């Protein structure tokens, strides 16, 4: 999430608590990280968390960002970060709206 937090800090939305703006949907397949951002409390393991994560937490609290869990199988970003087998590759192409190129013989 750090790259996303960096982008949000560098590209602030017209926000005094984001009035009238559609919230940004942020998808993730890690339930503990989503729960950590959504929780109000402080946890011993987060005492060294980067300040950027607190920015994300504030944006979620203010309604500027909505976190949504996506199952690992449905995480389209995996196609950009992991090697995929043929079935997962086809699913990735479908998720991002691409079709596999088919070669045709030209004469």
C-alpha distances in whole Angstrom, upper triangle without the diagonal:
4,6,5,6,9,10,11,12,14,15,16,18,21,20,23,21,20,24,25,21,20,17,14,13,9,10,9,12,11,13,13,10,11,14,13,11,14,17,19,20,19,19,20,17,15,17,16,12,11,12,9,8,11,11,9,11,14,13,13,16,18,17,15,12,13,11,13,14,15,17,16,19,18,14,15,12,14,17,15,14,17,21,22,26,28,27,23,24,26,24,21,23,24,21,20,24,25,29,30,32,36,38,42,45,46,50
4,5,5,6,9,10,11,12,14,15,17,21,20,22,21,21,25,26,23,22,18,16,16,12,14,13,15,14,17,16,12,14,17,15,13,17,19,20,21,19,19,20,18,15,17,14,11,9,10,7,7,11,10,9,12,15,14,15,18,19,19,17,14,16,15,17,18,19,21,20,23,21,18,18,15,17,19,17,15,19,22,24,28,30,30,26,26,28,26,23,26,27,24,23,26,27,31,32,34,37,40,43,46,47,51
4,5,5,6,9,10,11,12,14,16,20,20,23,21,21,24,25,22,21,18,15,15,12,14,14,16,16,19,19,15,16,19,18,16,19,22,23,24,23,23,24,21,19,20,18,15,12,13,9,11,14,12,11,15,17,15,16,20,20,20,17,15,17,16,18,18,19,21,20,22,21,17,17,14,16,18,15,14,18,21,23,27,29,29,25,25,27,25,22,24,25,22,20,24,25,28,29,31,35,37,40,43,44,48
4,5,5,6,9,10,10,12,13,17,17,20,18,17,21,22,18,17,14,11,12,9,11,12,15,15,17,18,14,14,18,17,14,17,20,21,23,22,23,24,22,19,21,19,15,13,13,9,10,13,11,9,12,14,12,13,17,17,16,13,11,13,12,15,16,17,20,19,22,20,16,16,13,16,18,16,16,19,23,24,28,29,29,25,25,27,24,21,23,24,21,19,22,24,28,29,31,35,37,41,44,45,48
4,5,5,6,9,10,10,12,16,15,17,16,16,20,21,18,18,15,12,13,11,14,14,17,17,18,18,14,14,17,15,13,16,18,19,20,20,20,22,20,17,18,16,13,10,10,6,7,9,7,6,10,11,10,12,15,15,15,13,11,14,13,16,18,19,22,22,24,23,19,20,17,19,22,19,19,22,26,27,31,33,32,28,28,30,28,25,27,28,24,23,26,28,31,33,35,39,41,44,47,48,52
4,5,5,6,8,10,13,16,16,19,18,18,22,23,20,20,17,15,16,14,17,17,20,20,22,21,17,18,21,19,16,19,22,22,24,22,23,24,22,19,20,18,15,11,11,7,10,12,10,10,14,14,13,15,18,18,18,15,14,17,17,20,21,22,25,24,27,25,21,21,18,21,22,20,19,23,26,28,32,34,33,30,29,31,29,26,28,29,26,24,27,28,32,33,35,39,41,44,47,48,51
4,5,5,6,8,11,14,15,18,17,16,20,21,17,17,15,12,14,13,16,17,20,20,22,23,19,19,22,21,18,20,23,24,26,25,26,27,25,22,23,21,18,15,14,10,12,14,11,11,15,15,13,15,18,18,17,14,13,16,16,19,21,22,24,24,26,24,21,20,17,20,21,19,19,23,26,28,31,33,32,29,28,30,28,24,26,27,23,21,24,26,30,31,33,37,39,42,45,45,49
4,5,5,6,8,11,11,14,14,13,16,18,14,15,12,10,13,12,15,17,20,20,22,22,18,18,20,19,16,18,21,21,23,23,24,26,25,21,22,21,17,15,13,9,11,12,9,9,12,12,10,12,15,14,14,11,10,14,15,18,20,21,24,25,27,24,21,21,19,22,23,21,21,25,29,30,33,35,34,30,30,31,29,26,27,28,25,23,26,28,31,33,35,39,41,44,47,48,51
4,6,6,9,12,12,14,14,14,18,19,17,17,15,14,16,15,19,20,23,23,24,24,20,20,22,20,17,19,22,22,23,23,24,26,24,21,21,20,17,13,11,8,11,12,8,10,13,12,11,14,16,15,16,13,13,16,17,21,23,25,28,27,30,28,25,24,22,25,26,24,24,27,31,32,36,38,37,33,33,35,33,29,31,32,28,26,29,31,35,36,38,42,44,47,50,51,54
4,6,10,12,13,16,17,16,19,21,18,19,17,15,18,17,20,22,25,25,27,26,23,23,25,24,20,23,25,25,27,26,28,29,27,24,25,23,20,16,14,12,14,15,12,13,17,16,14,17,20,18,19,15,16,19,20,23,25,26,29,29,31,29,26,25,22,25,26,23,24,28,31,33,36,38,37,34,33,34,33,29,30,31,28,26,29,30,34,35,37,41,43,46,48,49,52
4,6,9,11,14,15,13,16,17,14,15,14,13,16,16,19,21,25,25,27,27,23,22,25,24,21,23,25,26,28,28,29,31,29,26,27,25,22,19,17,14,16,17,13,13,17,16,13,16,19,17,17,13,14,17,19,22,24,25,28,29,30,28,25,24,22,25,26,23,24,28,31,33,36,37,37,33,32,33,32,28,29,30,27,24,27,28,32,34,36,39,42,44,47,48,51
4,6,7,10,11,10,13,15,12,14,13,12,15,16,20,22,25,25,26,27,23,22,24,23,19,21,24,23,26,26,28,30,29,25,26,25,21,19,16,13,15,15,11,12,15,13,11,14,16,14,14,11,12,16,18,21,24,26,29,30,32,29,26,26,24,27,28,26,27,30,34,35,38,39,39,35,34,36,33,30,31,32,28,26,29,31,35,37,38,42,44,47,50,51,54
4,5,9,9,7,10,11,9,11,10,10,14,15,19,21,25,26,26,27,23,22,24,23,20,21,24,23,26,27,29,31,30,27,28,27,24,21,18,16,17,17,13,13,15,14,11,13,15,12,12,9,11,14,17,20,23,25,28,29,31,28,26,25,24,27,29,27,28,31,35,35,39,39,38,35,34,35,33,30,31,31,27,26,28,30,34,36,38,42,44,47,50,50,54
4,7,9,7,8,10,8,11,12,13,17,18,22,25,29,29,29,30,26,25,27,26,22,23,25,25,28,29,31,34,33,29,30,30,26,24,21,19,20,19,15,16,18,15,13,15,16,13,13,10,13,17,20,23,26,28,32,33,34,31,29,29,27,31,32,30,31,35,38,39,42,43,42,38,38,38,36,33,34,34,30,29,30,33,37,39,41,45,47,50,53,53,56
4,5,4,7,9,8,11,11,13,16,18,21,24,27,28,27,28,25,23,24,24,20,20,22,22,25,26,28,31,30,27,28,27,24,22,19,17,18,17,13,14,15,12,10,13,13,10,11,8,12,15,18,21,25,27,31,32,34,31,29,29,28,31,33,31,32,35,39,39,42,43,42,39,38,39,36,34,35,34,31,30,32,34,38,41,43,46,49,52,55,55,59
4,5,7,10,11,14,13,15,19,20,24,26,29,29,29,29,26,24,25,24,20,20,22,21,24,25,28,31,31,27,27,28,25,23,20,18,19,17,14,15,16,12,11,14,13,9,11,10,14,17,20,23,27,29,33,34,36,34,32,32,31,34,36,34,35,38,41,42,45,46,45,41,41,42,39,37,38,38,34,33,35,38,41,44,46,50,52,55,58,59,62
4,6,9,9,12,11,13,16,17,21,23,26,26,25,26,23,20,22,21,17,17,19,18,21,23,25,28,28,25,26,26,23,22,19,17,17,15,12,13,13,10,8,10,9,6,8,7,11,13,17,20,23,26,30,31,34,31,29,29,29,32,34,32,33,36,39,40,43,44,42,39,39,40,37,35,36,35,32,31,33,36,40,42,45,48,51,54,57,58,61
4,6,6,8,8,10,14,16,19,22,26,26,25,26,23,21,22,22,18,18,20,20,23,25,28,31,30,27,28,28,25,23,20,18,18,17,14,13,14,12,9,11,11,7,7,6,9,12,16,19,22,25,28,30,32,29,27,27,27,30,32,30,31,34,38,38,41,42,40,37,37,37,35,32,33,33,29,28,30,33,37,39,42,45,48,51,54,55,58
4,6,9,10,13,16,19,22,25,28,29,28,29,26,23,25,25,21,20,23,22,26,28,30,33,33,30,31,31,28,27,24,22,22,20,17,17,17,15,12,13,13,10,9,9,12,14,18,21,24,27,30,32,34,31,30,30,29,33,34,33,34,37,41,41,44,44,42,39,39,40,37,35,35,34,31,30,32,35,38,41,44,47,50,52,56,56,60
4,7,9,12,15,18,22,25,28,29,28,30,27,24,26,26,23,22,25,25,28,30,33,36,35,32,34,34,30,29,26,24,24,23,20,19,20,17,14,15,16,12,11,10,13,15,18,20,24,26,30,32,33,30,29,29,29,32,34,33,34,37,40,40,43,43,41,38,38,38,35,33,34,32,29,28,30,33,36,39,42,45,48,50,53,54,57
4,6,9,12,15,18,22,25,26,26,27,25,22,24,24,21,20,23,24,27,29,31,34,33,30,32,32,28,26,24,21,21,21,18,16,18,16,12,13,15,11,9,8,10,12,16,18,22,23,27,29,30,27,25,25,25,29,30,29,30,33,37,36,39,39,38,35,35,35,32,30,30,29,26,25,26,29,33,36,38,42,45,47,50,51,54
4,7,9,12,15,19,22,24,23,25,23,20,22,23,19,19,22,23,27,28,30,33,32,29,31,31,28,26,24,21,21,21,18,16,17,16,13,12,14,12,9,7,9,10,13,15,18,20,24,26,27,23,22,22,22,26,27,26,28,31,34,33,36,36,34,31,31,31,28,27,27,26,23,22,23,27,30,33,35,39,42,44,48,48,52
4,6,9,12,16,19,20,20,21,19,16,18,19,16,15,19,20,23,25,27,30,28,25,28,28,24,23,21,18,17,17,15,12,14,13,9,9,11,10,6,5,5,6,10,12,15,17,21,23,25,21,20,20,20,23,25,25,26,28,32,31,34,35,33,30,30,30,27,25,26,25,22,21,23,26,30,33,35,39,42,44,48,49,52
4,6,10,13,17,18,18,20,17,15,18,18,15,15,19,20,23,24,26,29,27,24,27,26,22,21,20,16,16,16,14,11,13,13,10,9,13,12,9,6,5,6,8,10,14,15,19,20,22,19,17,17,17,20,22,21,22,25,28,28,31,31,30,27,27,27,24,22,23,22,19,18,20,23,27,30,32,36,39,41,45,46,49
4,6,10,13,15,15,17,15,12,15,17,14,14,18,20,23,24,25,28,26,24,26,26,22,21,21,17,16,17,15,12,14,15,11,10,13,13,10,9,6,5,6,7,10,11,15,17,18,15,14,14,14,17,19,19,20,22,26,25,28,29,27,23,24,24,21,19,21,20,16,16,19,22,25,28,30,34,37,40,43,44,48
4,7,10,12,13,15,12,10,13,14,12,13,16,19,21,22,22,25,23,21,23,23,19,18,18,15,13,15,14,10,12,14,11,10,14,14,12,10,7,6,5,6,9,10,13,14,16,14,12,12,12,15,17,17,17,20,23,23,26,27,25,22,22,23,20,18,20,20,16,16,19,22,25,27,30,33,36,39,43,44,48
4,7,9,10,13,11,9,13,14,13,14,17,20,22,23,23,25,23,21,24,24,20,20,20,17,15,18,17,13,14,17,15,13,16,17,15,14,10,8,6,5,6,6,10,11,13,10,8,10,10,12,15,15,15,17,20,20,23,24,22,18,19,20,17,15,18,17,14,14,17,20,23,25,28,31,34,38,41,43,46
4,6,8,10,8,7,11,12,12,13,16,19,21,21,21,23,20,19,22,22,18,19,20,17,14,17,17,13,14,17,16,14,17,19,17,16,13,11,7,6,5,6,8,8,11,10,8,10,9,11,14,14,14,15,19,19,21,23,21,18,19,21,17,16,19,19,15,16,19,22,24,26,29,32,35,39,42,44,48
4,6,9,9,9,11,13,14,15,17,21,22,22,21,23,20,19,23,23,20,20,22,20,17,19,20,17,17,20,19,17,20,22,20,20,16,14,10,9,6,5,5,5,9,9,7,10,10,10,14,15,14,14,17,17,19,21,19,16,18,20,16,15,19,19,15,17,20,22,25,26,29,32,35,38,42,44,48
4,6,6,7,9,10,11,13,15,18,19,19,17,19,16,16,20,19,17,18,20,18,15,17,19,15,15,19,19,16,19,22,20,20,16,15,11,10,7,8,9,8,12,12,11,14,13,13,17,17,15,16,19,19,22,24,22,19,21,23,20,19,22,22,19,20,24,26,28,29,32,35,38,42,45,47,51
4,5,5,6,9,10,10,12,16,17,17,16,18,16,16,19,20,17,19,20,19,15,17,19,16,15,18,18,15,17,20,19,20,16,14,10,9,7,9,9,10,14,14,13,16,16,16,20,21,19,20,23,22,25,27,25,21,24,25,22,21,25,24,21,23,26,28,31,32,35,38,41,44,48,50,54
4,5,5,6,9,10,10,14,14,14,12,14,12,12,16,17,14,17,18,17,14,15,18,15,14,17,18,15,17,20,20,20,17,15,12,12,10,13,13,14,17,18,16,19,18,18,22,22,20,21,24,25,27,29,28,24,27,28,25,24,28,28,24,26,29,31,34,35,38,41,44,47,51,53,57
4,5,5,6,9,10,13,14,13,12,14,12,11,14,15,12,14,15,14,10,12,14,11,11,15,15,13,15,18,17,18,14,13,10,11,10,12,14,14,18,17,15,18,17,17,21,21,19,20,24,24,27,29,28,24,26,28,25,23,27,27,23,24,28,30,33,34,37,40,43,46,49,51,55
4,5,5,6,9,12,14,14,14,17,15,13,17,18,14,16,16,15,11,13,14,11,10,13,13,10,12,15,14,15,12,10,7,8,7,11,13,14,17,16,15,18,17,18,21,21,20,21,25,25,28,30,28,24,26,28,24,23,26,26,22,23,26,29,32,33,37,40,43,46,49,51,55
4,5,5,6,10,11,12,12,15,14,13,16,17,15,17,17,17,13,13,15,13,11,14,15,12,13,16,16,17,14,12,9,10,10,13,15,16,20,19,18,21,20,21,25,25,23,25,28,28,30,33,30,27,29,31,27,26,29,29,25,27,30,32,35,37,40,43,46,49,53,55,59
4,5,5,8,9,9,9,12,10,9,12,14,11,13,14,14,10,11,13,11,9,12,14,11,12,16,16,17,15,14,11,13,13,16,18,18,22,22,20,23,21,22,26,25,24,25,29,29,32,34,32,29,31,33,29,28,31,31,27,28,32,34,37,38,41,45,47,51,54,56,60
4,6,8,10,10,11,14,13,11,13,14,11,13,13,12,8,8,10,8,5,9,10,8,9,12,13,13,11,11,9,11,12,16,18,19,22,21,19,22,20,22,25,25,23,25,29,29,32,34,33,29,31,32,29,27,30,30,26,27,30,33,36,37,40,44,47,50,53,55,59
4,7,9,11,12,16,15,13,16,18,15,16,16,15,11,11,12,10,7,10,11,7,8,11,11,13,11,10,8,11,12,16,18,20,23,22,20,23,22,24,27,27,26,27,31,31,34,36,34,30,32,33,30,28,31,31,27,28,31,34,37,38,42,45,48,51,55,56,60
4,6,8,10,13,14,12,14,17,14,16,16,16,13,12,14,12,9,11,13,10,10,13,14,16,15,14,12,14,15,19,21,22,26,25,23,26,25,26,30,30,28,30,33,34,36,38,36,33,35,36,33,32,35,34,30,31,34,37,40,42,45,48,51,54,58,60,63
4,7,10,13,14,12,14,17,15,17,16,16,13,11,14,13,9,10,13,11,9,13,14,17,16,15,15,17,18,22,24,26,29,28,27,29,28,30,33,33,31,33,36,37,40,42,40,36,38,40,36,35,38,37,33,34,37,40,43,45,48,51,54,57,61,63,66
4,7,10,12,10,11,15,14,16,16,17,14,12,15,15,11,13,16,14,13,16,18,20,19,19,18,20,20,24,26,27,30,30,28,31,30,31,34,34,32,33,37,38,40,43,41,38,40,41,38,36,40,39,35,36,40,42,45,47,50,53,56,59,63,64,68
4,7,9,7,8,11,11,14,14,16,13,11,15,15,12,14,17,16,15,18,20,21,20,20,19,21,22,25,26,27,31,30,28,31,29,30,34,33,31,33,36,37,40,43,41,38,39,41,38,37,40,40,36,37,40,42,45,47,50,53,56,59,62,64,68
4,5,5,7,10,10,14,15,17,14,13,17,16,14,16,19,18,17,21,22,24,22,22,20,22,21,24,25,26,29,29,27,30,28,29,33,32,30,31,34,35,38,41,39,36,38,40,37,36,39,39,35,36,40,42,45,46,49,52,55,58,61,63,67
4,5,6,9,10,14,16,18,15,15,19,19,17,19,22,21,21,24,26,27,25,25,23,25,24,27,27,27,31,32,29,32,30,30,34,33,30,31,35,36,39,42,41,37,39,42,39,37,41,41,38,38,42,44,47,47,50,53,56,60,63,65,68
4,6,7,8,12,14,16,13,14,18,17,16,19,21,20,21,24,25,26,24,23,21,23,22,24,25,24,28,29,26,29,27,27,30,29,27,28,31,33,35,38,37,34,36,38,36,34,37,38,35,35,39,41,43,44,47,50,52,56,59,61,65
4,5,5,9,11,12,10,10,14,14,13,15,18,17,18,21,22,22,21,21,19,21,21,23,24,24,28,28,25,28,25,26,29,28,26,27,31,32,35,38,37,34,35,38,35,33,36,37,33,34,37,39,42,43,46,49,52,55,58,60,64
4,6,9,10,13,11,11,15,16,14,16,19,19,19,22,24,24,23,24,22,24,24,27,28,28,32,32,29,31,29,29,32,31,29,30,34,36,39,42,41,37,39,41,38,36,39,40,37,37,40,42,45,46,49,52,54,58,61,63,66
4,6,9,11,11,11,14,15,15,17,20,20,20,23,25,24,23,24,22,25,24,27,28,27,31,31,28,30,27,27,31,29,26,28,32,34,37,40,39,36,37,40,37,35,38,39,36,35,39,41,44,44,47,50,52,56,59,60,64
4,6,8,7,8,11,12,12,14,16,17,17,20,21,21,19,20,18,21,21,23,25,24,28,28,25,26,24,24,28,26,24,26,29,31,35,37,37,33,34,37,34,32,35,36,32,32,36,37,40,41,44,47,49,53,56,57,61
4,5,6,7,9,11,11,13,15,16,17,19,21,20,18,20,19,21,22,24,26,25,29,28,25,26,23,24,27,25,23,25,29,31,35,37,37,33,34,36,34,31,34,35,32,31,35,36,39,40,42,46,48,52,55,56,59
4,5,5,7,9,10,11,13,15,15,17,19,17,17,19,18,22,23,25,27,27,30,29,26,27,24,26,29,27,25,28,32,34,37,39,39,35,36,38,35,33,35,36,32,32,35,37,40,41,44,47,50,53,56,57,61
4,5,5,7,9,10,11,13,14,15,17,15,14,16,16,19,20,22,25,24,28,26,23,24,21,23,26,23,22,25,29,31,34,37,36,32,32,35,32,29,32,32,29,28,31,33,37,38,40,44,46,49,52,54,57
4,5,5,6,9,10,11,12,14,15,14,13,14,13,16,17,20,22,22,25,24,21,23,20,22,25,23,22,24,28,30,33,35,34,30,31,33,31,28,31,31,28,27,31,33,36,37,40,43,46,49,52,54,57
4,5,5,6,9,10,10,12,14,14,13,15,14,18,19,22,24,25,28,27,24,26,23,25,28,27,25,28,32,33,36,39,38,34,35,37,34,31,34,34,30,30,33,36,39,40,43,47,49,52,56,57,61
4,5,5,6,9,10,11,12,11,11,13,14,17,19,22,25,25,28,27,24,25,23,25,28,26,25,28,32,33,36,38,37,34,34,36,33,30,33,33,29,28,32,34,37,39,42,45,48,51,54,55,59
4,5,5,6,9,10,11,9,8,10,10,14,16,18,21,22,25,23,20,21,19,22,25,23,22,25,29,30,33,35,34,30,31,32,30,27,29,30,26,25,28,31,34,36,39,42,45,48,51,53,56
4,5,5,6,9,10,10,9,10,10,14,16,19,21,22,26,24,22,23,22,24,27,26,25,27,31,32,35,37,35,32,33,34,31,29,32,32,28,28,31,33,37,39,41,45,48,51,54,55,59
4,5,5,6,9,9,9,11,12,16,18,22,25,26,29,27,25,26,24,27,30,28,28,30,34,35,38,40,38,35,36,37,34,32,34,34,30,30,33,35,39,41,43,47,50,53,56,57,61
4,5,5,6,5,6,9,10,14,17,20,23,24,27,25,23,24,22,25,27,26,26,29,33,33,36,38,36,33,33,34,31,29,31,31,27,27,29,32,36,38,40,44,47,50,53,54,58
4,5,5,6,5,6,7,11,14,17,20,22,25,23,21,22,21,24,26,26,26,28,32,32,35,36,34,31,32,33,30,28,30,29,26,26,28,31,35,37,40,43,46,49,53,54,58
4,5,8,8,9,11,14,17,20,23,25,28,26,24,26,25,27,30,29,29,32,35,35,38,40,38,34,36,36,33,31,34,33,29,29,32,35,38,41,43,47,50,53,56,58,61
4,6,8,10,12,16,19,22,25,27,30,27,26,27,26,29,31,30,30,33,37,37,40,41,39,36,37,37,34,32,34,33,30,29,32,35,38,41,44,47,50,53,56,57,61
4,5,7,10,13,16,19,23,25,27,24,23,24,24,27,29,28,29,31,35,35,37,39,36,33,34,34,31,29,31,30,26,26,29,32,35,38,41,44,47,50,53,54,58
4,7,10,13,17,19,23,24,27,24,22,23,22,25,27,26,27,30,33,33,36,37,35,32,32,33,30,28,29,29,25,24,27,30,33,36,38,42,45,48,51,52,56
4,6,10,13,15,19,21,23,20,18,19,18,21,24,23,23,26,29,30,33,34,32,28,29,30,27,25,26,26,22,22,24,27,31,33,36,39,42,45,49,50,53
4,6,10,13,16,18,20,18,16,18,18,20,23,23,23,25,29,28,31,32,30,27,28,28,25,23,25,24,20,21,23,26,30,32,35,38,41,44,48,49,53
4,7,10,13,15,18,15,14,16,15,18,20,20,20,22,26,26,28,29,27,24,25,26,23,21,24,23,19,20,23,25,29,31,34,37,40,43,47,48,52
4,6,10,12,15,12,11,14,14,16,19,20,20,21,24,24,26,27,25,21,23,23,20,19,21,20,17,18,21,24,26,29,32,35,38,41,45,46,50
4,7,9,12,10,9,13,13,14,17,19,18,19,22,21,23,25,22,19,21,22,18,17,21,19,16,18,21,23,26,28,31,34,37,40,44,46,50
4,6,8,6,6,9,11,12,14,16,16,17,19,18,20,21,18,15,18,18,14,14,17,16,13,15,18,20,23,24,28,30,34,37,40,42,46
4,5,5,6,10,12,11,14,16,16,16,18,16,18,19,16,13,16,17,13,13,17,16,13,16,19,21,23,24,27,30,33,36,40,42,46
4,5,5,9,10,8,11,14,13,12,14,13,15,16,14,11,14,15,12,12,16,15,13,15,18,20,22,22,26,28,31,35,38,40,44
4,6,8,10,9,11,14,14,12,14,11,12,14,11,8,11,12,9,10,13,13,11,14,16,18,19,19,23,25,29,32,35,38,41
4,6,9,9,10,13,14,14,15,13,15,15,12,10,12,12,8,8,12,11,8,11,14,15,17,19,22,25,28,31,35,37,41
4,6,6,8,10,11,11,13,12,15,16,14,10,12,13,10,8,12,12,9,10,14,15,18,19,22,25,28,32,35,37,41
4,5,6,8,10,11,13,11,14,15,13,10,10,11,8,6,9,9,6,7,11,12,15,16,19,22,25,28,32,34,38
4,5,5,7,9,11,12,15,16,15,12,11,13,11,8,11,12,9,9,13,14,17,17,20,24,26,30,33,35,39
4,5,5,5,8,8,12,14,13,9,10,12,11,8,11,13,11,11,15,15,17,17,20,23,26,29,33,35,38
4,6,6,7,7,10,11,11,8,7,10,9,6,8,11,10,9,13,12,14,14,17,20,22,26,29,31,35
4,6,8,9,13,14,15,12,10,13,13,9,11,14,12,11,14,13,16,16,18,21,23,27,30,32,35
4,7,9,13,15,16,13,12,15,15,11,14,16,15,14,17,17,19,19,21,24,26,30,33,35,38
4,6,10,13,14,10,10,14,13,11,14,16,15,15,18,18,19,18,21,23,25,29,32,34,38
4,7,10,12,9,9,12,13,11,13,16,16,16,19,18,18,17,19,21,23,27,29,32,35
4,7,8,6,5,9,10,9,11,14,14,15,17,16,16,14,17,19,21,25,28,30,34
4,6,5,6,9,10,10,12,14,15,17,18,17,16,14,17,18,20,24,27,30,33
4,6,5,6,9,10,11,12,14,16,17,15,14,11,14,15,17,21,23,27,30
4,5,5,6,9,10,11,12,15,15,14,14,12,16,17,20,23,26,29,32
4,5,5,6,9,10,10,12,14,14,14,13,16,18,21,24,27,30,34
4,5,5,6,9,10,11,12,11,11,10,13,15,18,21,24,27,31
4,5,5,6,9,10,11,9,8,8,11,13,16,20,23,26,29
4,5,5,6,9,10,10,10,11,15,17,20,23,26,29,33
4,5,5,6,9,8,10,10,14,17,20,23,27,29,33
4,6,5,6,5,6,7,11,14,17,20,23,25,29
4,6,5,6,7,9,13,15,19,21,25,27,31
4,6,8,10,12,16,18,22,25,28,30,34
4,6,9,11,14,18,21,24,27,29,33
4,7,10,13,16,19,21,25,27,30
4,7,9,12,15,18,22,23,27
4,6,9,12,15,19,20,24
4,6,10,13,16,18,22
4,6,9,13,15,19
4,6,10,12,16
4,7,9,13
4,6,10
4,7
4
